[in-house]
């Protein structure tokens, strides 16, 4: 079993508490800057010490506050790829790998270094110092160095590893990986488990698709990328028609029937900006379509962000926005299948 249960008070306003287990796949720790992701990885790696708790790696105790066990970093069997470039600047990339493999006999050390250079395509840059190599070569060397000793767990701290590089890692390392990131797309591509983490606490855990499609709390919805969140009052409950009607401040929404609720209850409604459909004012009537006042248009590389009073946020592709033309009056549609209710 590989499990993490730690607590550390950082300040009067911030205490990190986490309790979860790791499977054999990739677990993505998702949260904003300052959430405590790096501190959590550092406690697992042995770079920071929890106030209390227990850390197990394949049933071996790395840390136990009650038993006063705290293995040093070199004995923990964890590979660590940090946010910043941690390669030795005065050594070549090959020498960085040789240093990481120094505990092995000479022939085994040479074999491991040669394999790492081949696996992570470092042959052309092995003789370069980090300052002479490009960012991609330095990252691949950092990963190779973290894996060269055969760790039981790989920790990757928002290091810029993309989906393709994670696939490469998985061909050479089959143990559990705990990655800290802010990129939801990367988590969906690479991870089998997602943990939403904010202000030192776990907000929600599950498969990436479950967490993103079924946020359990308002905090989870925000972390899962829902730009539109409103609190509404249940005005109508119609079990026969499988419909409920919510009053959300200046507008109303029709949603599926909400079992276990009464009229007058307050619930949250969430919808992604990409699911909101801006329309021209002369568009035909449809459910969940309301008039909206456009406040701001923000161009992006591959999309356009529309901000309406409410606040309501929509995101369109460049072609979708162009198709609307020079529109002055707006309607906004909230497709029922894209609306998520949060108790």
DOGU-903563 format. One line per 10 residues: number of its first residue (from 1); for each residue x, y, z of N, C-alpha, C. Coordinates in steps of 0.2 Angstrom, whole numbers, always signed. Atoms other than C-alpha are relative to their C-alpha. Layout:
BEGIN
NUM> X/Y/Z/X/Y/Z/X/Y/Z  ... .
//
This chain:
BEGIN
1> +4/-6/+0/+0/+0/+0/+4/+6/+0  -4/-7/+0/+6/+18/-4/-6/+5/+2  +5/-4/-3/-3/+30/+7/+3/+6/+3  -3/-6/-3/-1/+48/+13/-5/+3/+5  +4/-3/-5/-9/+55/+29/+5/+5/+4  -5/-5/-3/+0/+71/+34/-4/+6/+2  +3/-6/-3/-4/+87/+44/+6/+5/+1  -5/-5/-1/+7/+103/+44/-3/+7/+1  +2/-7/-1/+3/+120/+51/+6/+4/-2  -5/-5/+3/+12/+133/+40/-1/+7/+3 .
11> +1/-6/-3/+4/+148/+48/-7/+0/+4  +7/+0/-3/-11/+154/+58/-6/-1/-5  +6/+0/+5/-21/+155/+42/+1/-6/-5  -1/+6/+5/-14/+139/+33/+2/-6/+4  -2/+7/-3/-14/+121/+39/-1/-5/-6  +1/+6/+5/-11/+107/+26/-2/-6/+4  +2/+7/-2/-20/+91/+29/-2/-4/-6  +2/+4/+6/-21/+77/+17/+0/-7/+2  +0/+7/-1/-26/+59/+18/-3/-4/-6  +2/+3/+6/-27/+48/+3/+5/-6/-2 .
21> -5/+6/+2/-19/+32/-5/+1/+1/-8  -2/+0/+7/-11/+30/-22/+0/-7/-3  +0/+6/+4/-14/+17/-35/+6/-1/-4  -6/+1/+4/-2/+11/-48/+1/+4/-5  -1/-5/+5/-6/+24/-60/+2/+7/+1  -2/-7/-1/-4/+43/-61/-6/+3/+3  +5/-4/-4/-13/+53/-48/+2/+8/-1  -1/-8/+1/-15/+72/-53/-3/+4/+6  +2/-4/-5/-15/+84/-39/-1/+7/-3  +1/-6/+4/-24/+99/-46/-2/+5/+5 .
31> +2/-6/-4/-26/+116/-38/+4/+6/-2  -3/-6/+2/-21/+134/-39/+7/+1/+3  -7/-2/-4/-4/+142/-34/-2/+2/+7  +1/-2/-7/-3/+143/-16/-4/-5/+4  +4/+4/-3/-14/+128/-13/+4/-5/+5  -4/+4/-4/+0/+118/-5/+2/-7/-3  -2/+6/+4/+4/+105/-19/+7/-1/+1  -8/+1/-1/+23/+108/-18/+2/-2/+7  -1/+2/-7/+23/+107/+1/-2/-8/+1  +2/+7/-1/+14/+90/+0/+5/-4/-3 .
41> -5/+4/+4/+26/+83/-13/+6/+0/+4  -7/+0/-3/+41/+89/-3/-1/-4/+7  +1/+5/-6/+34/+80/+13/+1/-7/-2  -1/+7/+2/+33/+64/+3/+7/-1/-1  -7/+1/+2/+50/+66/-4/+5/+0/+6  -5/+0/-6/+58/+70/+13/+3/+7/+0  -3/-7/+0/+62/+89/+9/-4/+4/+5  +4/-4/-5/+49/+95/+22/-3/-5/+5  +2/+4/-5/+43/+87/+38/-7/+1/+3  +7/-1/-3/+25/+85/+43/+0/+1/+8 .
51> +1/+0/-8/+19/+89/+61/-2/-6/+2  +3/+6/-2/+10/+73/+62/-2/-4/-6  +3/+4/+5/+4/+58/+51/+4/-6/-2  -4/+6/+2/+11/+44/+41/+0/-1/-7  -1/+0/+7/+18/+41/+24/+3/-7/-1  -2/+7/+1/+19/+23/+17/+2/+0/-8  -1/+2/+7/+27/+17/+1/+1/-7/-1  +0/+7/+1/+23/-1/-4/+1/-3/+7  +0/+3/-7/+20/-4/+15/+6/+2/+4  -6/-2/-4/+37/+3/+20/-1/+7/+3 .
61> +1/-6/-3/+36/+17/+32/+5/+5/-1  -5/-5/+1/+44/+33/+26/+0/+5/+6  +1/-5/-6/+37/+44/+40/-6/-2/+4  +6/+1/-5/+27/+41/+56/+2/+5/+6  -1/-4/-6/+25/+55/+68/+0/-2/+7  +0/+3/-6/+20/+45/+82/+6/-5/+2  -6/+4/-1/+34/+32/+80/+6/+3/-1  -6/-4/+1/+46/+46/+76/+5/-3/-5  -3/+2/+6/+51/+38/+60/+0/+5/-6  -1/-5/+5/+58/+50/+47/+6/-1/-5 .
71> -5/+2/+4/+68/+43/+33/+3/+6/-4  -2/-5/+5/+80/+54/+24/-1/-1/-7  +2/+0/+7/+77/+59/+6/+4/-6/-4  -4/+5/+4/+91/+47/+0/-3/-7/+1  +3/+7/-1/+82/+32/+8/-7/-1/-1  +8/+1/+1/+64/+35/+3/-2/-3/-6  +2/+3/+6/+65/+28/-14/-5/+4/-4  +4/-5/+4/+56/+43/-22/+4/+3/-5  -3/-4/+5/+61/+51/-38/-4/+6/+0  +4/-7/-1/+57/+70/-38/+2/+4/-6 .
81> -2/-4/+5/+56/+81/-53/-4/+7/+2  +3/-6/-3/+54/+99/-46/-2/+5/-6  +3/-6/+5/+46/+115/-54/+6/+3/-3  -6/-4/+2/+63/+123/-56/+6/-5/-3  -5/+4/+2/+78/+116/-65/+5/-1/+5  -4/+1/-5/+88/+107/-52/+6/-4/-2  -6/+4/+2/+102/+99/-62/+6/+4/+2  -7/-3/-2/+120/+103/-57/+2/+4/-6  -2/-4/+6/+125/+117/-68/+7/-1/-2  -7/+1/+2/+144/+113/-67/+1/-7/-3 .
91> -1/+7/+3/+141/+95/-73/-4/+0/-7  +4/+1/+6/+136/+89/-90/-6/-4/+1  +6/+4/-1/+119/+80/-93/+2/-7/+2  -2/+6/-1/+128/+64/-93/+3/-1/+7  -3/+0/-7/+138/+68/-77/-6/+1/+6  +6/-1/-4/+121/+73/-69/-3/-7/+1  +2/+7/+0/+115/+55/-73/+4/-4/+4  -5/+4/-3/+131/+47/-67/+0/+2/+8  +1/-2/-7/+129/+57/-50/-6/-4/+3  +6/+3/-2/+112/+50/-48/+0/-7/+1 .
101> +0/+8/+0/+117/+32/-51/+7/-2/+4  -7/+1/-3/+133/+34/-40/+0/-6/+5  +0/+5/-5/+127/+21/-27/+1/-7/-3  -1/+6/+3/+128/+7/-40/+7/-2/-2  -7/+2/+2/+144/-3/-45/+1/+3/-7  -2/-4/+6/+153/+4/-60/-3/-2/-6  +3/+3/+6/+147/-8/-73/-8/+2/+0  +7/-1/-1/+129/-6/-67/-2/+7/-1  +1/-8/+1/+131/+13/-66/+0/+2/-8  -1/-2/+7/+137/+14/-84/-6/-3/-4 .
111> +5/+3/+4/+123/+2/-90/-7/+5/+1  +6/-4/-1/+109/+13/-82/+1/+7/-3  +0/-6/+3/+116/+29/-88/-1/+0/-8  +1/+1/+7/+117/+22/-106/-7/-1/-2  +8/+1/+1/+99/+16/-105/-4/+7/+1  +4/-7/-1/+93/+33/-98/+1/+5/-6  -2/-4/+6/+102/+42/-112/-4/-2/-6  +4/+3/+6/+94/+31/-125/-7/+1/+1  +7/-1/-1/+77/+31/-117/-3/+7/-1  +3/-6/+0/+75/+49/-116/+4/+5/-5 .
121> -4/-4/+6/+85/+54/-132/+4/+6/+2  -5/-5/-2/+99/+63/-124/+7/-1/-3  -6/+2/+3/+113/+56/-135/+4/+6/-2  -3/-6/+3/+116/+73/-144/+2/+5/+5  -2/-5/-5/+116/+83/-128/+3/-2/+6  -3/+2/-7/+124/+72/-115/+6/+3/+2  -6/-3/-2/+140/+81/-116/-1/+8/+1  +1/-7/-1/+132/+98/-114/-1/+1/+8  +3/-2/-7/+130/+107/-97/-7/+3/-1  +7/-2/+1/+112/+112/-93/-1/+7/-3 .
131> +1/-6/+3/+115/+130/-98/+1/+0/-8  -1/+1/+7/+120/+124/-115/-6/-4/-4  +6/+4/+2/+105/+112/-117/-6/+4/-1  +6/-4/+0/+88/+118/-122/-5/-3/+6  +4/+2/-5/+73/+117/-110/-3/-7/+0  +3/+7/+1/+66/+101/-117/+5/-5/+2  -5/+5/-2/+83/+92/-115/+1/+0/+7  -1/+0/-8/+85/+98/-97/-6/-3/+3  +5/+3/-3/+68/+92/-93/+0/-8/-1  -1/+7/+1/+71/+75/-100/+5/-3/+4 .
141> -5/+2/-4/+87/+74/-91/-2/+0/+7  +2/-1/-7/+79/+79/-75/-5/-7/+2  +4/+6/-1/+66/+65/-77/+4/-7/+0  -4/+6/+0/+79/+52/-82/+4/-1/+7  -3/+0/-7/+89/+57/-66/-4/-2/+5  +4/+2/-6/+74/+55/-55/-2/-8/-1  +2/+7/+1/+71/+37/-63/+6/-5/+0  -6/+4/+1/+89/+31/-64/+1/-5/+6  -1/+4/-5/+89/+24/-47/-5/-5/+2  +6/+4/-1/+73/+14/-49/-4/+1/+6 .
151> +4/-2/-6/+62/+23/-37/-7/-4/+0  +6/+3/-1/+46/+16/-30/-6/+5/-2  +5/-5/+1/+37/+32/-33/+3/+6/-3  -3/-6/+4/+39/+47/-45/-4/+6/+2  +4/-6/-2/+34/+64/-39/+2/+6/-5  -1/-5/+6/+32/+78/-53/-4/+6/+2  +3/-6/-2/+29/+95/-47/-1/+6/-5  +2/-6/+5/+21/+106/-61/+6/+1/-4  -7/-1/+3/+37/+103/-70/+0/+1/-8  +0/-1/+7/+31/+106/-88/-1/-7/-4 .
161> +0/+7/+3/+29/+87/-92/-7/+0/-4  +6/+0/+4/+16/+86/-106/-2/-8/-1  +3/+6/+1/+5/+71/-111/+5/-5/-3  -4/+4/+3/+17/+64/-123/+6/-3/+4  -6/+2/-4/+32/+64/-111/-3/-4/+6  +2/+4/-5/+21/+56/-98/-1/-7/-3  +0/+6/+3/+18/+42/-110/+6/-3/-1  -7/+3/+1/+36/+40/-113/+3/-2/+7  -2/+2/-7/+39/+39/-94/-3/-6/+2  +3/+6/-2/+26/+26/-92/+2/-7/-4 .
171> -3/+5/+3/+35/+15/-105/+6/-3/+4  -6/+2/-4/+50/+14/-93/-1/+0/+7  +1/+0/-7/+42/+17/-76/-7/-2/+1  +7/+2/-1/+27/+7/-70/-3/+1/+7  +2/-2/-7/+26/+13/-52/-5/+5/+0  +5/-6/-1/+14/+26/-45/+3/+6/-1  -2/-7/+1/+16/+44/-50/-5/+5/+3  +4/-6/-3/+10/+59/-40/+2/+6/-4  -2/-6/+3/+10/+74/-51/-5/+6/+2  +4/-6/-2/+5/+92/-46/+0/+4/-6 .
181> +1/-4/+6/-2/+103/-59/-6/+5/+1  +6/-5/+0/-14/+117/-63/-4/-1/-7  +2/+1/+7/-18/+110/-81/-5/-5/+0  +5/+5/+0/-35/+101/-81/+1/-5/-6  -1/+4/+6/-32/+95/-99/+5/-5/+1  -5/+5/-2/-16/+87/-94/-2/-5/+4  +3/+5/-4/-24/+78/-80/-4/-5/-3  +4/+5/+3/-37/+71/-91/+4/-4/-5  -4/+3/+5/-24/+66/-104/+4/-6/+4  -5/+4/-3/-12/+58/-92/-2/-4/+6 .
191> +2/+3/-7/-20/+53/-75/-6/-4/+0  +6/+5/-2/-31/+39/-69/-4/+2/+6  +3/-2/-6/-35/+48/-53/+1/+7/+0  -1/-7/-1/-38/+66/-50/-2/+2/+7  +1/-3/-6/-37/+75/-33/+0/+8/+0  +0/-7/+0/-43/+93/-32/+2/+2/+7  -4/-2/-6/-33/+102/-19/+0/+8/+1  +0/-8/-1/-35/+120/-12/+0/+2/+7  -1/-2/-6/-29/+129/+3/+2/-5/+5  -2/+5/-4/-21/+114/+10/-4/-6/+1 .
201> +5/+6/-1/-36/+102/+9/-2/-3/-6  +3/+4/+6/-43/+89/-3/-7/+2/+0  +7/-2/+1/-59/+95/-10/-4/-5/-3  +4/+6/+3/-64/+80/-21/+5/-4/-3  -4/+5/+4/-56/+64/-28/-4/-4/-4  +3/+5/+5/-60/+52/-42/+3/+0/-6  -3/+0/+7/-57/+48/-60/-1/+7/-3  +1/-7/+3/-54/+64/-70/-7/+1/-3  +6/-1/+3/-70/+62/-79/-6/+1/+5  +5/-1/-5/-81/+60/-64/+1/+6/+4 .
211> -1/-6/-3/-73/+74/-55/-2/+6/-4  +2/-6/+5/-75/+86/-70/-7/+0/-1  +7/+0/+2/-92/+81/-74/-5/+0/+6  +4/+0/-5/-99/+79/-57/+3/+3/+7  -3/-3/-6/-92/+92/-45/-5/-1/+6  +4/+2/-6/-98/+88/-27/-2/+7/+4  +1/-6/-4/-96/+106/-20/+1/+6/-5  -2/-6/+4/-95/+124/-26/+7/+1/-1  -8/-1/+0/-76/+124/-22/+2/-5/-5  -2/+5/+5/-74/+108/-33/-2/+2/-7 .
221> +2/-3/+6/-84/+116/-47/+5/+5/-2  -5/-5/+2/-72/+131/-47/+6/-3/-2  -6/+3/+2/-57/+120/-47/+0/-4/-6  +1/+5/+6/-64/+109/-60/-1/+5/-7  +0/-5/+6/-65/+125/-72/-7/+2/-2  +6/-3/+2/-83/+130/-71/+0/+7/+1  -1/-7/+0/-83/+148/-75/-7/+3/+3  +6/-3/-1/-102/+151/-72/-3/-4/+6  +3/+3/-6/-109/+147/-54/-5/+5/+3  +5/-4/-3/-125/+154/-48/-4/-4/+6 .
231> +5/+3/-5/-136/+151/-32/-7/+1/-2  +7/-1/+2/-154/+148/-36/-5/-3/+5  +5/+2/-5/-170/+145/-26/-5/-4/-4  +4/+5/+3/-181/+130/-31/-7/+3/+0  +7/-3/+0/-198/+138/-37/-5/-5/-2  +5/+5/+2/-206/+123/-45/+3/-7/+0  -2/+7/+0/-204/+104/-43/-6/-4/-3  +6/+4/+4/-214/+93/-56/+3/-7/-1  -2/+7/+0/-210/+75/-53/-2/-3/-7  +3/+4/+6/-222/+69/-67/+4/+3/-7 .
241> -4/-3/+6/-213/+81/-80/+7/-1/+0  -7/+1/-1/-196/+77/-73/+3/+7/-1  -3/-7/+1/-193/+96/-72/+0/+4/+7  +0/-5/-5/-188/+109/-59/+1/+7/-3  -1/-7/+2/-188/+128/-60/+4/+4/+5  -4/-3/-5/-175/+138/-52/+0/+8/-2  +0/-7/+1/-175/+157/-49/+7/+2/+2  -7/-1/-2/-157/+163/-50/+1/+8/-1  +0/-7/+0/-158/+182/-46/-4/+3/-6  +4/-3/+6/-162/+190/-63/-3/-4/-5 .
251> +3/+4/+5/-167/+175/-73/-2/-7/+3  +3/+6/-3/-175/+158/-71/+3/-6/-5  -2/+5/+4/-169/+141/-77/-4/-6/+1  +4/+7/+0/-178/+124/-81/+5/-5/+0  -5/+6/-1/-168/+109/-75/-3/-6/+1  +3/+6/-2/-171/+91/-72/-3/+0/+7  +3/+0/-7/-182/+86/-57/+6/-1/+5  -5/+1/-5/-172/+87/-41/-2/-4/+6  +3/+4/-6/-176/+73/-29/+3/+2/+7  -3/-1/-6/-174/+75/-11/+0/+8/+2 .
261> +0/-7/-1/-177/+94/-12/-8/+3/+1  +7/-4/-1/-192/+106/-7/+0/+6/-4  +0/-7/+3/-198/+122/-15/+3/+4/+5  -4/-5/-5/-188/+136/-7/+7/-2/+2  -7/+2/-1/-172/+126/-6/+4/+4/-4  -5/-3/+3/-156/+134/-11/+5/-5/-3  -5/+4/+4/-145/+125/-24/+4/+4/-4  -5/-4/+5/-130/+130/-35/-1/-3/-7  +0/+2/+7/-130/+129/-54/+7/+1/-3  -7/-1/+3/-114/+127/-63/+0/-2/-8 .
271> -1/+2/+7/-110/+127/-82/+6/+3/-3  -7/-3/+3/-94/+129/-92/-2/+5/-5  +0/-5/+4/-91/+144/-102/-1/-3/-8  +0/+3/+7/-89/+133/-118/-7/-3/-1  +7/+3/+1/-107/+126/-115/-5/+5/-1  +5/-6/+1/-115/+143/-115/-1/+2/-7  +1/-2/+7/-123/+148/-132/-2/+7/-1  +3/-7/+2/-124/+166/-136/-4/+0/-6  +4/+0/+6/-137/+170/-149/-2/+7/-2  +3/-6/+2/-144/+184/-159/-7/+1/+3 .
281> +6/-1/-3/-159/+193/-152/-6/-2/-4  +6/+2/+5/-170/+188/-167/+0/-8/-1  +0/+7/+1/-166/+169/-164/-7/-3/+3  +6/+3/-2/-181/+158/-162/+0/-2/+8  +0/+2/-7/-187/+154/-144/+2/-7/+2  -3/+6/-2/-179/+140/-134/+0/+0/+7  +0/+1/-8/-179/+133/-116/+7/+3/+2  -6/-3/-3/-167/+142/-105/+4/+5/-4  -3/-6/+4/-164/+157/-116/-2/+6/+3  +2/-6/-3/-163/+174/-108/+4/+6/-3 .
291> -4/-6/+3/-158/+192/-114/+6/+1/+5  -6/-2/-4/-141/+197/-109/+4/+6/-3  -4/-6/+2/-130/+213/-109/+7/-2/-1  -7/+1/+1/-113/+211/-117/+4/+5/+3  -4/-5/-3/-100/+219/-106/+7/+0/-3  -7/+1/+2/-84/+213/-113/+2/-5/-5  -2/+5/+5/-76/+204/-128/+8/-1/+1  -7/+1/-1/-59/+196/-125/+3/-5/-5  -3/+5/+4/-49/+188/-139/+5/-4/+3  -5/+5/-2/-39/+172/-136/+3/-3/-6 .
301> -4/+3/+6/-27/+162/-147/-5/-4/-5  +5/+4/+4/-41/+150/-153/-7/+1/+2  +7/-1/-3/-57/+157/-145/-1/+7/+1  +2/-6/-2/-66/+172/-140/-4/-1/+6  +3/+0/-7/-72/+175/-122/-5/+6/+0  +5/-6/-1/-89/+185/-120/-2/+0/+7  +2/-1/-7/-93/+192/-103/-6/+4/+0  +6/-4/+0/-111/+197/-100/-1/+2/+7  +2/-2/-7/-119/+205/-85/-3/-6/+3  +3/+5/-4/-125/+193/-72/+4/-3/+6 .
311> -4/+1/+6/-110/+188/-72/-1/-6/-4  +0/+6/+5/-111/+176/-87/+6/+0/-4  -6/+0/+4/-96/+170/-96/-1/-6/-6  +0/+5/+5/-96/+161/-113/+6/+0/-4  -6/+0/+4/-82/+155/-124/-2/-3/-7  +2/+2/+7/-84/+153/-143/+6/-1/-4  -5/+0/+5/-73/+147/-157/+0/+6/-4  +0/-6/+5/-67/+160/-169/-5/+0/-5  +5/+0/+5/-78/+154/-182/-7/+1/+2  +6/-1/-3/-93/+153/-170/-2/+8/+1 .
321> +1/-7/-2/-90/+171/-165/-1/+4/-7  +1/-3/+6/-88/+177/-183/-7/-1/-3  +7/+1/+3/-105/+169/-188/-5/+4/+3  +5/-4/-4/-114/+180/-175/+0/+7/-3  +0/-6/+3/-108/+195/-185/+0/+6/+5  -1/-6/-5/-109/+213/-178/-7/+0/+4  +7/+0/-4/-123/+209/-165/+0/+5/+5  +1/-5/-5/-130/+222/-154/-4/-2/+6  +4/+3/-6/-143/+213/-144/+1/-7/+0  -2/+7/-1/-140/+196/-137/-5/-4/+4 .
331> +3/+5/-4/-148/+181/-130/+5/-5/+2  -5/+5/-2/-139/+168/-120/-4/-7/+2  +3/+7/-1/-144/+149/-120/+4/-4/+5  -3/+5/-4/-140/+137/-106/-3/-7/-1  +2/+7/+2/-142/+119/-113/-1/-4/+6  +2/+3/-6/-151/+109/-100/+5/-6/+2  -5/+6/-2/-139/+94/-102/+7/+2/+2  -7/-2/-2/-124/+105/-98/+0/+4/+7  +0/-3/-7/-131/+112/-82/+1/-5/+5  -1/+4/-6/-125/+104/-66/-2/+3/+6 .
341> +3/-2/-7/-134/+105/-49/+5/-2/+5  -4/+2/-6/-124/+106/-33/-4/+2/+6  +4/-1/-6/-133/+104/-17/+3/+5/+5 .
//
